[in-house]
Amino acid sequence: MGQTGRSQTGDLRALKALVIGMGVLVVLGTVVVIGVIIHRIYSQVGSPPEHASPAPGVSAPKPGSASKVFDRVIAAGQGASIGGLTSADGRLAVWVKKNSGGEIVLVDPSTGQTTGRIRLGTASGANQGTGGR
C-alpha cells in the first residue's frame, strides 16, 4: 500500500510539472505572436515599398520621360473627393465620393481622357447613361 501511494504522488508531481511547463509555453508563444504582430505593424508605417511596381495594365513612365504625364481635372462638383484609385482593364478607375452618392470615373492613363463613368441609380434610371441599350 505504501508503494502505491508514493507512485501516485510521484505521478501527480510529474503531471503538475508537465501542466505548468505547457502553461509557460502557451504564455511565451502568445507573447511572441503579439510581439511579431506589433513589430510588423510599426515597421511598415510610413515606409514605402522598396520596388513599387505599377498596377497591372498600366506602364510606368521611363525616368526623365515626360511624355506620359498628364494633368486632368475631373468635373465632380462641390464637396467631392477621391475615395480610391485602382487599375481596371488598362484604365485608371477613380472612385469619386460626392454628397449625393458617388461614381467611378474611368480614365485612360496614356492620354488622360475620361473613357467612362459608372454611377449608382434607381432601377428605372439605370440605363440612362447608355441611351437605353
N, C-alpha and C positions, 0 to 999 in steps of 0.2 A: 504494500500500500504506500509506503514511503517513497518508493522508487517512482511510482506513477504520479504522485503529487509533484515531485521535483521535475519530472519530464514535462508535465503540463505547465508548470511555472516557467520553465525554460522556453517552451513553445510560445507562451504568451508574451514573454520578453522579446523573443525574436520577431513575433508578429507586430508588436508595438514598435520596435525599432524600424521594421520594414515600412509600416504605415507612416511614421514620422519622416523617414527618408524620402518616400514618394511625395509626401506633402511639401517638403522642402523643394523637391524637383519641380513640382507644379508651380509653386510660387516663383522660383527662379525663371522658369520658362515663360511665365506670364510677364515678368519684369523685362525679359529680353525682347519679347514680341512688342510690348508697348514702347520700349526704347528704340527699336528699329523703326516703328511707325513714326514716332516723333522725329527721329533723325531724318527720315525721308521727306517728311512734310517741310521741315525747316531748311533742308539743304536744297530744295527746289524753288523756294520762294525767291523771286527776283532774279533768278539766273536763267537766261535764255538757253535753249539747246545749243550745243556746240556747232552742229551741222544741220541747220534748219533747211528742209527741202520744200520746194513749192508744192502746192496742192496738186493732186492728180489731174492731168489735162491742162495745166497752166504752166507755161515755160517761164523760167526765171530770166530776167534781163541779164545780159552779159555785163561784167564790170566795165564801167566807163561808157556804156551804151545808153543813150537817152531815147532811142527810137521807140521803145515800148512804153515809155512813161506818158501818162495822160492825166489831165485834170478834168474831172467830170463832176457836175452838180446834178444831183437827183432831186427833182422837184417833189417835195414831200409835205409841205405845209408847215404852219406854225406849231411848234412844240414837238415835232417829230425827232426821233433819234435812231441811230443804228443799233439794233439789238443783237446782230450777229452777222458773220460772214462765213461762207464756205464755197467750195467749187462744186459745180453741178454740170456734167456733160460738157466740159471745156469752157464753161461760163462761170462767172462770179455771181453767186446768189447773195444778195444783200437783204437782210431782214430789217425792214423799216418799221419801228414802233410809232404809232400815232395815237392821239387821244380818241379817235373814232375806231380804233382797231389796229390793224397792221397789214402789211403786204410784203411780198417778196419781189424784189426787182432783180431781173437777170441782166447782167452786163457782160459784153464781150471784152475780155481782158486785153486783147490785142488792139482794139480800136477805141474802147471806152464807150461804145454805143449801147444804149438800152435795147435789149432784144426781146424783152417780155416782162410782164407784171402778173403776179398771182395775188388775187385779193379774195378774202372771205366774203360771202354774200348769202342772201336767202335763196331758197330753192327756186323761186320764180325769177330771180335776177342772176342766177349762177352762170348763164350763158351770155350775159350782156357784152362781155369783152370779146367774144368770138363771133359776133354777128349772128348769134342764134344757131350756129352749126353744131 
